[in-house]
Amino acid sequence: MVRELYSNREELGFMSMESFFGLRTTVMIQYWRSTEDLLAYAKGSNHLKAWKNFNQKVGDNPAVGIYHETYVVKQGNYESVYGNMPQYGLAQAMPRIPINPEKRSARKRLTSSTK
């Protein structure tokens, strides 16, 4: 499914994602253009087929858990600051705005009308 998302980004409304693999936890964070795009993909045949396959394999096995969290963040109501880093996380999905002397503090950036 990840390959499908990246191959059809514009059509699906998928913007970017990050994956983390730990000893007991796997996390996937995705960025979507809109809630409607996310829900359309979730109800699409490829996702439903994969979800059915996952549930058949896992069933009620208590060793495997899954949860979803979905947040709708309005434009201009978030901030991500990256120092000495490559594009990562939200910076891969959204346009970046460099910090200049006029916007050196978080208060100035978050209250600016030119976010």
Backbone atoms as SQL, in Angstrom:
CREATE TABLE atoms (id INTEGER PRIMARY KEY, chain TEXT, resi INTEGER, resn TEXT, atom TEXT, x REAL, y REAL, z REAL);
INSERT INTO atoms VALUES
  (1, 'A', 1, 'MET', 'N', 0.817, -1.195, 0.000),
  (2, 'A', 1, 'MET', 'CA', 0.000, 0.000, 0.000),
  (3, 'A', 1, 'MET', 'C', 0.859, 1.257, 0.000),
  (4, 'A', 2, 'VAL', 'N', 1.996, 1.208, 0.668),
  (5, 'A', 2, 'VAL', 'CA', 2.872, 2.382, 0.695),
  (6, 'A', 2, 'VAL', 'C', 3.346, 2.711, -0.720),
  (7, 'A', 3, 'ARG', 'N', 3.703, 1.696, -1.476),
  (8, 'A', 3, 'ARG', 'CA', 4.127, 1.905, -2.861),
  (9, 'A', 3, 'ARG', 'C', 2.993, 2.552, -3.669),
  (10, 'A', 4, 'GLU', 'N', 1.773, 2.061, -3.463),
  (11, 'A', 4, 'GLU', 'CA', 0.614, 2.617, -4.149),
  (12, 'A', 4, 'GLU', 'C', 0.416, 4.094, -3.785),
  (13, 'A', 5, 'LEU', 'N', 0.548, 4.424, -2.506),
  (14, 'A', 5, 'LEU', 'CA', 0.371, 5.804, -2.073),
  (15, 'A', 5, 'LEU', 'C', 1.374, 6.735, -2.745),
  (16, 'A', 6, 'TYR', 'N', 2.650, 6.355, -2.745),
  (17, 'A', 6, 'TYR', 'CA', 3.665, 7.216, -3.346),
  (18, 'A', 6, 'TYR', 'C', 3.550, 7.282, -4.866),
  (19, 'A', 7, 'SER', 'N', 3.087, 6.205, -5.483),
  (20, 'A', 7, 'SER', 'CA', 2.948, 6.185, -6.943),
  (21, 'A', 7, 'SER', 'C', 1.759, 7.005, -7.427),
  (22, 'A', 8, 'ASN', 'N', 0.788, 7.226, -6.556),
  (23, 'A', 8, 'ASN', 'CA', -0.450, 7.914, -6.946),
  (24, 'A', 8, 'ASN', 'C', -0.772, 9.074, -6.010),
  (25, 'A', 9, 'ARG', 'N', 0.253, 9.770, -5.575),
  (26, 'A', 9, 'ARG', 'CA', 0.098, 10.813, -4.564),
  (27, 'A', 9, 'ARG', 'C', -0.965, 11.842, -4.916),
  (28, 'A', 10, 'GLU', 'N', -0.827, 12.467, -6.073),
  (29, 'A', 10, 'GLU', 'CA', -1.731, 13.560, -6.443),
  (30, 'A', 10, 'GLU', 'C', -3.162, 13.062, -6.571),
  (31, 'A', 11, 'GLU', 'N', -3.336, 11.943, -7.246),
  (32, 'A', 11, 'GLU', 'CA', -4.679, 11.377, -7.456),
  (33, 'A', 11, 'GLU', 'C', -5.351, 11.013, -6.133),
  (34, 'A', 12, 'LEU', 'N', -4.592, 10.450, -5.189),
  (35, 'A', 12, 'LEU', 'CA', -5.154, 9.986, -3.919),
  (36, 'A', 12, 'LEU', 'C', -5.253, 11.084, -2.861),
  (37, 'A', 13, 'GLY', 'N', -4.450, 12.138, -3.004),
  (38, 'A', 13, 'GLY', 'CA', -4.421, 13.178, -1.975),
  (39, 'A', 13, 'GLY', 'C', -3.441, 12.876, -0.863),
  (40, 'A', 14, 'PHE', 'N', -2.597, 11.872, -1.076),
  (41, 'A', 14, 'PHE', 'CA', -1.567, 11.506, -0.106),
  (42, 'A', 14, 'PHE', 'C', -0.398, 12.468, -0.267),
  (43, 'A', 15, 'MET', 'N', 0.133, 12.966, 0.854),
  (44, 'A', 15, 'MET', 'CA', 1.199, 13.961, 0.777),
  (45, 'A', 15, 'MET', 'C', 2.559, 13.405, 1.179),
  (46, 'A', 16, 'SER', 'N', 2.620, 12.655, 2.280),
  (47, 'A', 16, 'SER', 'CA', 3.897, 12.142, 2.759),
  (48, 'A', 16, 'SER', 'C', 3.644, 11.220, 3.947),
  (49, 'A', 17, 'MET', 'N', 4.713, 10.541, 4.386),
  (50, 'A', 17, 'MET', 'CA', 4.597, 9.689, 5.570),
  (51, 'A', 17, 'MET', 'C', 5.962, 9.456, 6.194),
  (52, 'A', 18, 'GLU', 'N', 5.941, 9.052, 7.435),
  (53, 'A', 18, 'GLU', 'CA', 7.129, 8.637, 8.182),
  (54, 'A', 18, 'GLU', 'C', 6.816, 7.301, 8.831),
  (55, 'A', 19, 'SER', 'N', 7.807, 6.424, 8.904),
  (56, 'A', 19, 'SER', 'CA', 7.646, 5.136, 9.581),
  (57, 'A', 19, 'SER', 'C', 8.725, 4.978, 10.628),
  (58, 'A', 20, 'PHE', 'N', 8.361, 4.374, 11.736),
  (59, 'A', 20, 'PHE', 'CA', 9.292, 4.100, 12.823),
  (60, 'A', 20, 'PHE', 'C', 9.129, 2.638, 13.204),
  (61, 'A', 21, 'PHE', 'N', 10.240, 1.939, 13.315),
  (62, 'A', 21, 'PHE', 'CA', 10.214, 0.529, 13.686),
  (63, 'A', 21, 'PHE', 'C', 11.029, 0.353, 14.955),
  (64, 'A', 22, 'GLY', 'N', 10.374, -0.085, 16.005),
  (65, 'A', 22, 'GLY', 'CA', 11.051, -0.310, 17.274),
  (66, 'A', 22, 'GLY', 'C', 10.988, -1.767, 17.663),
  (67, 'A', 23, 'LEU', 'N', 11.444, -2.069, 18.852),
  (68, 'A', 23, 'LEU', 'CA', 11.473, -3.440, 19.337),
  (69, 'A', 23, 'LEU', 'C', 10.071, -4.048, 19.415),
  (70, 'A', 24, 'ARG', 'N', 9.122, -3.284, 19.960),
  (71, 'A', 24, 'ARG', 'CA', 7.759, -3.799, 20.106),
  (72, 'A', 24, 'ARG', 'C', 6.709, -2.937, 19.424),
  (73, 'A', 25, 'THR', 'N', 7.130, -1.899, 18.721),
  (74, 'A', 25, 'THR', 'CA', 6.176, -0.960, 18.160),
  (75, 'A', 25, 'THR', 'C', 6.560, -0.568, 16.743),
  (76, 'A', 26, 'THR', 'N', 5.568, -0.469, 15.900),
  (77, 'A', 26, 'THR', 'CA', 5.722, 0.077, 14.561),
  (78, 'A', 26, 'THR', 'C', 4.742, 1.230, 14.444),
  (79, 'A', 27, 'VAL', 'N', 5.221, 2.381, 13.987),
  (80, 'A', 27, 'VAL', 'CA', 4.373, 3.565, 13.878),
  (81, 'A', 27, 'VAL', 'C', 4.474, 4.088, 12.453),
  (82, 'A', 28, 'MET', 'N', 3.331, 4.451, 11.891),
  (83, 'A', 28, 'MET', 'CA', 3.299, 5.081, 10.580),
  (84, 'A', 28, 'MET', 'C', 2.478, 6.359, 10.703),
  (85, 'A', 29, 'ILE', 'N', 3.092, 7.476, 10.375),
  (86, 'A', 29, 'ILE', 'CA', 2.421, 8.770, 10.399),
  (87, 'A', 29, 'ILE', 'C', 2.242, 9.205, 8.952),
  (88, 'A', 30, 'GLN', 'N', 1.013, 9.524, 8.580),
  (89, 'A', 30, 'GLN', 'CA', 0.729, 9.931, 7.209),
  (90, 'A', 30, 'GLN', 'C', 0.150, 11.342, 7.193),
  (91, 'A', 31, 'TYR', 'N', 0.436, 12.042, 6.104),
  (92, 'A', 31, 'TYR', 'CA', -0.100, 13.381, 5.884),
  (93, 'A', 31, 'TYR', 'C', -0.952, 13.332, 4.611),
  (94, 'A', 32, 'TRP', 'N', -2.194, 13.808, 4.726),
  (95, 'A', 32, 'TRP', 'CA', -3.137, 13.776, 3.623),
  (96, 'A', 32, 'TRP', 'C', -3.614, 15.181, 3.303),
  (97, 'A', 33, 'ARG', 'N', -3.971, 15.416, 2.070),
  (98, 'A', 33, 'ARG', 'CA', -4.455, 16.720, 1.624),
  (99, 'A', 33, 'ARG', 'C', -5.759, 17.096, 2.324),
  (100, 'A', 34, 'SER', 'N', -6.616, 16.096, 2.569),
  (101, 'A', 34, 'SER', 'CA', -7.899, 16.387, 3.211),
  (102, 'A', 34, 'SER', 'C', -8.445, 15.128, 3.881),
  (103, 'A', 35, 'THR', 'N', -9.379, 15.333, 4.786),
  (104, 'A', 35, 'THR', 'CA', -10.068, 14.208, 5.424),
  (105, 'A', 35, 'THR', 'C', -10.812, 13.396, 4.368),
  (106, 'A', 36, 'GLU', 'N', -11.407, 14.080, 3.404),
  (107, 'A', 36, 'GLU', 'CA', -12.156, 13.394, 2.352),
  (108, 'A', 36, 'GLU', 'C', -11.248, 12.449, 1.565),
  (109, 'A', 37, 'ASP', 'N', -10.034, 12.890, 1.247),
  (110, 'A', 37, 'ASP', 'CA', -9.087, 12.035, 0.519),
  (111, 'A', 37, 'ASP', 'C', -8.704, 10.810, 1.347),
  (112, 'A', 38, 'LEU', 'N', -8.442, 11.017, 2.625),
  (113, 'A', 38, 'LEU', 'CA', -8.100, 9.907, 3.521),
  (114, 'A', 38, 'LEU', 'C', -9.238, 8.896, 3.589),
  (115, 'A', 39, 'LEU', 'N', -10.455, 9.372, 3.802),
  (116, 'A', 39, 'LEU', 'CA', -11.601, 8.471, 3.913),
  (117, 'A', 39, 'LEU', 'C', -11.881, 7.745, 2.604),
  (118, 'A', 40, 'ALA', 'N', -11.710, 8.430, 1.480),
  (119, 'A', 40, 'ALA', 'CA', -11.912, 7.781, 0.174),
  (120, 'A', 40, 'ALA', 'C', -10.909, 6.648, -0.001),
  (121, 'A', 41, 'TYR', 'N', -9.656, 6.889, 0.370),
  (122, 'A', 41, 'TYR', 'CA', -8.656, 5.825, 0.256),
  (123, 'A', 41, 'TYR', 'C', -8.982, 4.669, 1.202),
  (124, 'A', 42, 'ALA', 'N', -9.393, 4.995, 2.416),
  (125, 'A', 42, 'ALA', 'CA', -9.706, 3.957, 3.401),
  (126, 'A', 42, 'ALA', 'C', -10.849, 3.062, 2.923),
  (127, 'A', 43, 'LYS', 'N', -11.770, 3.600, 2.153),
  (128, 'A', 43, 'LYS', 'CA', -12.906, 2.822, 1.661),
  (129, 'A', 43, 'LYS', 'C', -12.649, 2.225, 0.280),
  (130, 'A', 44, 'GLY', 'N', -11.477, 2.506, -0.284),
  (131, 'A', 44, 'GLY', 'CA', -11.131, 1.976, -1.605),
  (132, 'A', 44, 'GLY', 'C', -10.798, 0.493, -1.560),
  (133, 'A', 45, 'SER', 'N', -10.886, -0.149, -2.712),
  (134, 'A', 45, 'SER', 'CA', -10.739, -1.605, -2.778),
  (135, 'A', 45, 'SER', 'C', -9.368, -2.096, -2.320),
  (136, 'A', 46, 'ASN', 'N', -8.287, -1.402, -2.663),
  (137, 'A', 46, 'ASN', 'CA', -6.948, -1.866, -2.264),
  (138, 'A', 46, 'ASN', 'C', -6.772, -1.848, -0.751),
  (139, 'A', 47, 'HIS', 'N', -7.212, -0.777, -0.107),
  (140, 'A', 47, 'HIS', 'CA', -7.078, -0.686, 1.341),
  (141, 'A', 47, 'HIS', 'C', -7.984, -1.705, 2.034),
  (142, 'A', 48, 'LEU', 'N', -9.219, -1.833, 1.570),
  (143, 'A', 48, 'LEU', 'CA', -10.139, -2.792, 2.184),
  (144, 'A', 48, 'LEU', 'C', -9.636, -4.226, 2.041),
  (145, 'A', 49, 'LYS', 'N', -9.050, -4.536, 0.896),
  (146, 'A', 49, 'LYS', 'CA', -8.482, -5.879, 0.673),
  (147, 'A', 49, 'LYS', 'C', -7.332, -6.125, 1.657),
  (148, 'A', 50, 'ALA', 'N', -6.440, -5.150, 1.810),
  (149, 'A', 50, 'ALA', 'CA', -5.313, -5.293, 2.742),
  (150, 'A', 50, 'ALA', 'C', -5.810, -5.384, 4.182),
  (151, 'A', 51, 'TRP', 'N', -6.812, -4.590, 4.540),
  (152, 'A', 51, 'TRP', 'CA', -7.368, -4.596, 5.897),
  (153, 'A', 51, 'TRP', 'C', -8.017, -5.949, 6.195),
  (154, 'A', 52, 'LYS', 'N', -8.735, -6.509, 5.233),
  (155, 'A', 52, 'LYS', 'CA', -9.357, -7.829, 5.401),
  (156, 'A', 52, 'LYS', 'C', -8.283, -8.896, 5.580),
  (157, 'A', 53, 'ASN', 'N', -7.242, -8.847, 4.767),
  (158, 'A', 53, 'ASN', 'CA', -6.127, -9.792, 4.862),
  (159, 'A', 53, 'ASN', 'C', -5.450, -9.702, 6.231),
  (160, 'A', 54, 'PHE', 'N', -5.201, -8.473, 6.695),
  (161, 'A', 54, 'PHE', 'CA', -4.591, -8.264, 8.010),
  (162, 'A', 54, 'PHE', 'C', -5.457, -8.887, 9.104),
  (163, 'A', 55, 'ASN', 'N', -6.748, -8.607, 9.069),
  (164, 'A', 55, 'ASN', 'CA', -7.654, -9.129, 10.102),
  (165, 'A', 55, 'ASN', 'C', -7.768, -10.648, 10.067),
  (166, 'A', 56, 'GLN', 'N', -7.701, -11.238, 8.885),
  (167, 'A', 56, 'GLN', 'CA', -7.736, -12.699, 8.792),
  (168, 'A', 56, 'GLN', 'C', -6.485, -13.314, 9.410),
  (169, 'A', 57, 'LYS', 'N', -5.338, -12.684, 9.200),
  (170, 'A', 57, 'LYS', 'CA', -4.082, -13.212, 9.740),
  (171, 'A', 57, 'LYS', 'C', -3.952, -12.970, 11.234),
  (172, 'A', 58, 'VAL', 'N', -4.370, -11.814, 11.688),
  (173, 'A', 58, 'VAL', 'CA', -4.198, -11.439, 13.092),
  (174, 'A', 58, 'VAL', 'C', -5.355, -11.933, 13.950),
  (175, 'A', 59, 'GLY', 'N', -6.562, -11.787, 13.435),
  (176, 'A', 59, 'GLY', 'CA', -7.741, -12.204, 14.192),
  (177, 'A', 59, 'GLY', 'C', -7.803, -11.528, 15.546),
  (178, 'A', 60, 'ASP', 'N', -8.029, -12.310, 16.597),
  (179, 'A', 60, 'ASP', 'CA', -8.114, -11.784, 17.955),
  (180, 'A', 60, 'ASP', 'C', -6.824, -11.997, 18.738),
  (181, 'A', 61, 'ASN', 'N', -5.709, -12.126, 18.039),
  (182, 'A', 61, 'ASN', 'CA', -4.424, -12.343, 18.687),
  (183, 'A', 61, 'ASN', 'C', -4.078, -11.131, 19.562),
  (184, 'A', 62, 'PRO', 'N', -4.004, -11.312, 20.880),
  (185, 'A', 62, 'PRO', 'CA', -3.738, -10.177, 21.767),
  (186, 'A', 62, 'PRO', 'C', -2.297, -9.648, 21.661),
  (187, 'A', 63, 'ALA', 'N', -1.444, -10.349, 20.928),
  (188, 'A', 63, 'ALA', 'CA', -0.060, -9.895, 20.771),
  (189, 'A', 63, 'ALA', 'C', 0.054, -8.779, 19.728),
  (190, 'A', 64, 'VAL', 'N', -1.017, -8.563, 18.963),
  (191, 'A', 64, 'VAL', 'CA', -0.989, -7.548, 17.910),
  (192, 'A', 64, 'VAL', 'C', -2.096, -6.538, 18.180),
  (193, 'A', 65, 'GLY', 'N', -1.731, -5.281, 18.284),
  (194, 'A', 65, 'GLY', 'CA', -2.711, -4.221, 18.489),
  (195, 'A', 65, 'GLY', 'C', -2.587, -3.188, 17.389),
  (196, 'A', 66, 'ILE', 'N', -3.634, -2.436, 17.193),
  (197, 'A', 66, 'ILE', 'CA', -3.616, -1.388, 16.183),
  (198, 'A', 66, 'ILE', 'C', -4.495, -0.241, 16.673),
  (199, 'A', 67, 'TYR', 'N', -4.096, 0.969, 16.356),
  (200, 'A', 67, 'TYR', 'CA', -4.973, 2.114, 16.640),
  (201, 'A', 67, 'TYR', 'C', -4.768, 3.169, 15.572),
  (202, 'A', 68, 'HIS', 'N', -5.778, 3.965, 15.359),
  (203, 'A', 68, 'HIS', 'CA', -5.744, 5.085, 14.426),
  (204, 'A', 68, 'HIS', 'C', -6.000, 6.349, 15.217),
  (205, 'A', 69, 'GLU', 'N', -5.322, 7.403, 14.857),
  (206, 'A', 69, 'GLU', 'CA', -5.657, 8.738, 15.348),
  (207, 'A', 69, 'GLU', 'C', -5.688, 9.643, 14.129),
  (208, 'A', 70, 'THR', 'N', -6.719, 10.421, 13.992),
  (209, 'A', 70, 'THR', 'CA', -6.839, 11.342, 12.873),
  (210, 'A', 70, 'THR', 'C', -7.045, 12.742, 13.436),
  (211, 'A', 71, 'TYR', 'N', -6.258, 13.666, 12.934),
  (212, 'A', 71, 'TYR', 'CA', -6.352, 15.062, 13.370),
  (213, 'A', 71, 'TYR', 'C', -6.582, 15.932, 12.144),
  (214, 'A', 72, 'VAL', 'N', -7.449, 16.893, 12.275),
  (215, 'A', 72, 'VAL', 'CA', -7.658, 17.887, 11.238),
  (216, 'A', 72, 'VAL', 'C', -7.068, 19.188, 11.766),
  (217, 'A', 73, 'VAL', 'N', -6.037, 19.673, 11.092),
  (218, 'A', 73, 'VAL', 'CA', -5.348, 20.891, 11.526),
  (219, 'A', 73, 'VAL', 'C', -5.543, 21.935, 10.442),
  (220, 'A', 74, 'LYS', 'N', -6.175, 23.022, 10.804),
  (221, 'A', 74, 'LYS', 'CA', -6.433, 24.083, 9.838),
  (222, 'A', 74, 'LYS', 'C', -5.132, 24.817, 9.486),
  (223, 'A', 75, 'GLN', 'N', -5.070, 25.254, 8.245),
  (224, 'A', 75, 'GLN', 'CA', -3.903, 25.972, 7.761),
  (225, 'A', 75, 'GLN', 'C', -3.597, 27.154, 8.669),
  (226, 'A', 76, 'GLY', 'N', -2.321, 27.303, 8.994),
  (227, 'A', 76, 'GLY', 'CA', -1.893, 28.401, 9.843),
  (228, 'A', 76, 'GLY', 'C', -1.991, 28.109, 11.329),
  (229, 'A', 77, 'ASN', 'N', -2.452, 26.915, 11.704),
  (230, 'A', 77, 'ASN', 'CA', -2.600, 26.567, 13.116),
  (231, 'A', 77, 'ASN', 'C', -1.603, 25.515, 13.560),
  (232, 'A', 78, 'TYR', 'N', -0.454, 25.498, 12.960),
  (233, 'A', 78, 'TYR', 'CA', 0.579, 24.553, 13.357),
  (234, 'A', 78, 'TYR', 'C', 1.950, 25.172, 13.115),
  (235, 'A', 79, 'GLU', 'N', 2.924, 24.598, 13.757),
  (236, 'A', 79, 'GLU', 'CA', 4.301, 25.017, 13.524),
  (237, 'A', 79, 'GLU', 'C', 5.186, 23.792, 13.700),
  (238, 'A', 80, 'SER', 'N', 6.115, 23.641, 12.792),
  (239, 'A', 80, 'SER', 'CA', 7.150, 22.613, 12.892),
  (240, 'A', 80, 'SER', 'C', 8.477, 23.321, 12.667),
  (241, 'A', 81, 'VAL', 'N', 9.388, 23.197, 13.601),
  (242, 'A', 81, 'VAL', 'CA', 10.690, 23.855, 13.483),
  (243, 'A', 81, 'VAL', 'C', 11.751, 22.775, 13.322),
  (244, 'A', 82, 'TYR', 'N', 12.596, 22.934, 12.322),
  (245, 'A', 82, 'TYR', 'CA', 13.663, 21.983, 12.044),
  (246, 'A', 82, 'TYR', 'C', 14.976, 22.740, 12.039),
  (247, 'A', 83, 'GLY', 'N', 15.920, 22.305, 12.828),
  (248, 'A', 83, 'GLY', 'CA', 17.235, 22.921, 12.862),
  (249, 'A', 83, 'GLY', 'C', 18.296, 21.922, 12.429),
  (250, 'A', 84, 'ASN', 'N', 19.029, 22.252, 11.404),
  (251, 'A', 84, 'ASN', 'CA', 20.113, 21.401, 10.908),
  (252, 'A', 84, 'ASN', 'C', 19.630, 19.987, 10.572),
  (253, 'A', 85, 'MET', 'N', 18.469, 19.911, 9.929),
  (254, 'A', 85, 'MET', 'CA', 17.889, 18.619, 9.565),
  (255, 'A', 85, 'MET', 'C', 17.472, 18.621, 8.110),
  (256, 'A', 86, 'PRO', 'N', 17.447, 17.444, 7.498),
  (257, 'A', 86, 'PRO', 'CA', 16.857, 17.348, 6.155),
  (258, 'A', 86, 'PRO', 'C', 15.341, 17.463, 6.260),
  (259, 'A', 87, 'GLN', 'N', 14.680, 17.572, 5.127),
  (260, 'A', 87, 'GLN', 'CA', 13.222, 17.601, 5.149),
  (261, 'A', 87, 'GLN', 'C', 12.728, 16.320, 5.802),
  (262, 'A', 88, 'TYR', 'N', 11.810, 16.472, 6.743),
  (263, 'A', 88, 'TYR', 'CA', 11.347, 15.345, 7.540),
  (264, 'A', 88, 'TYR', 'C', 9.951, 15.653, 8.051),
  (265, 'A', 89, 'GLY', 'N', 9.128, 14.638, 8.211),
  (266, 'A', 89, 'GLY', 'CA', 7.803, 14.836, 8.788),
  (267, 'A', 89, 'GLY', 'C', 6.959, 15.800, 7.989),
  (268, 'A', 90, 'LEU', 'N', 6.351, 16.735, 8.674),
  (269, 'A', 90, 'LEU', 'CA', 5.456, 17.689, 8.045),
  (270, 'A', 90, 'LEU', 'C', 6.172, 18.541, 6.995),
  (271, 'A', 91, 'ALA', 'N', 7.465, 18.752, 7.160),
  (272, 'A', 91, 'ALA', 'CA', 8.228, 19.552, 6.196),
  (273, 'A', 91, 'ALA', 'C', 8.284, 18.887, 4.823),
  (274, 'A', 92, 'GLN', 'N', 8.081, 17.572, 4.751),
  (275, 'A', 92, 'GLN', 'CA', 8.024, 16.898, 3.451),
  (276, 'A', 92, 'GLN', 'C', 6.677, 17.084, 2.787),
  (277, 'A', 93, 'ALA', 'N', 5.645, 17.299, 3.586),
  (278, 'A', 93, 'ALA', 'CA', 4.297, 17.382, 3.052),
  (279, 'A', 93, 'ALA', 'C', 3.860, 18.804, 2.729),
  (280, 'A', 94, 'MET', 'N', 4.400, 19.776, 3.436),
  (281, 'A', 94, 'MET', 'CA', 3.945, 21.159, 3.296),
  (282, 'A', 94, 'MET', 'C', 5.098, 22.056, 2.859),
  (283, 'A', 95, 'PRO', 'N', 4.771, 23.218, 2.281),
  (284, 'A', 95, 'PRO', 'CA', 5.830, 24.169, 1.928),
  (285, 'A', 95, 'PRO', 'C', 6.571, 24.646, 3.175),
  (286, 'A', 96, 'ARG', 'N', 7.848, 24.857, 3.035),
  (287, 'A', 96, 'ARG', 'CA', 8.657, 25.339, 4.164),
  (288, 'A', 96, 'ARG', 'C', 8.824, 26.848, 4.059),
  (289, 'A', 97, 'ILE', 'N', 8.846, 27.494, 5.204),
  (290, 'A', 97, 'ILE', 'CA', 9.088, 28.931, 5.280),
  (291, 'A', 97, 'ILE', 'C', 10.309, 29.131, 6.161),
  (292, 'A', 98, 'PRO', 'N', 11.400, 29.631, 5.600),
  (293, 'A', 98, 'PRO', 'CA', 12.609, 29.831, 6.413),
  (294, 'A', 98, 'PRO', 'C', 12.365, 30.847, 7.531),
  (295, 'A', 99, 'ILE', 'N', 13.034, 30.650, 8.630),
  (296, 'A', 99, 'ILE', 'CA', 12.955, 31.596, 9.741),
  (297, 'A', 99, 'ILE', 'C', 13.940, 32.720, 9.453),
  (298, 'A', 100, 'ASN', 'N', 13.439, 33.940, 9.473),
  (299, 'A', 100, 'ASN', 'CA', 14.296, 35.104, 9.254),
  (300, 'A', 100, 'ASN', 'C', 14.362, 35.914, 10.547),
  (301, 'A', 101, 'PRO', 'N', 15.185, 36.943, 10.601),
  (302, 'A', 101, 'PRO', 'CA', 15.315, 37.713, 11.846),
  (303, 'A', 101, 'PRO', 'C', 13.994, 38.268, 12.377),
  (304, 'A', 102, 'GLU', 'N', 13.062, 38.619, 11.485),
  (305, 'A', 102, 'GLU', 'CA', 11.781, 39.151, 11.931),
  (306, 'A', 102, 'GLU', 'C', 10.890, 38.087, 12.558),
  (307, 'A', 103, 'LYS', 'N', 11.186, 36.833, 12.300),
  (308, 'A', 103, 'LYS', 'CA', 10.365, 35.737, 12.819),
  (309, 'A', 103, 'LYS', 'C', 11.207, 34.754, 13.626),
  (310, 'A', 104, 'ARG', 'N', 12.169, 35.278, 14.360),
  (311, 'A', 104, 'ARG', 'CA', 13.077, 34.431, 15.126),
  (312, 'A', 104, 'ARG', 'C', 12.382, 33.748, 16.314),
  (313, 'A', 105, 'SER', 'N', 11.371, 34.392, 16.900),
  (314, 'A', 105, 'SER', 'CA', 10.701, 33.800, 18.066),
  (315, 'A', 105, 'SER', 'C', 9.409, 33.093, 17.648),
  (316, 'A', 106, 'ALA', 'N', 9.021, 32.089, 18.419),
  (317, 'A', 106, 'ALA', 'CA', 7.777, 31.361, 18.146),
  (318, 'A', 106, 'ALA', 'C', 6.588, 32.311, 18.188),
  (319, 'A', 107, 'ARG', 'N', 6.565, 33.234, 19.137),
  (320, 'A', 107, 'ARG', 'CA', 5.441, 34.177, 19.245),
  (321, 'A', 107, 'ARG', 'C', 5.298, 34.955, 17.949),
  (322, 'A', 108, 'LYS', 'N', 6.385, 35.443, 17.390),
  (323, 'A', 108, 'LYS', 'CA', 6.320, 36.217, 16.140),
  (324, 'A', 108, 'LYS', 'C', 5.845, 35.349, 14.975),
  (325, 'A', 109, 'ARG', 'N', 6.324, 34.102, 14.922),
  (326, 'A', 109, 'ARG', 'CA', 5.920, 33.213, 13.820),
  (327, 'A', 109, 'ARG', 'C', 4.453, 32.842, 13.924),
  (328, 'A', 110, 'LEU', 'N', 3.998, 32.514, 15.107),
  (329, 'A', 110, 'LEU', 'CA', 2.627, 32.024, 15.277),
  (330, 'A', 110, 'LEU', 'C', 1.581, 33.118, 15.222),
  (331, 'A', 111, 'THR', 'N', 1.960, 34.374, 15.411),
  (332, 'A', 111, 'THR', 'CA', 0.996, 35.468, 15.353),
  (333, 'A', 111, 'THR', 'C', 1.115, 36.265, 14.068),
  (334, 'A', 112, 'SER', 'N', 2.010, 35.858, 13.189),
  (335, 'A', 112, 'SER', 'CA', 2.227, 36.569, 11.927),
  (336, 'A', 112, 'SER', 'C', 1.061, 36.310, 10.982),
  (337, 'A', 113, 'SER', 'N', 0.714, 37.318, 10.218),
  (338, 'A', 113, 'SER', 'CA', -0.377, 37.147, 9.245),
  (339, 'A', 113, 'SER', 'C', 0.140, 36.547, 7.945),
  (340, 'A', 114, 'THR', 'N', 1.447, 36.377, 7.810),
  (341, 'A', 114, 'THR', 'CA', 2.036, 35.826, 6.578),
  (342, 'A', 114, 'THR', 'C', 2.632, 34.451, 6.827),
  (343, 'A', 115, 'LYS', 'N', 1.977, 33.634, 7.585),
  (344, 'A', 115, 'LYS', 'CA', 2.486, 32.315, 7.977),
  (345, 'A', 115, 'LYS', 'C', 2.980, 31.565, 6.806);
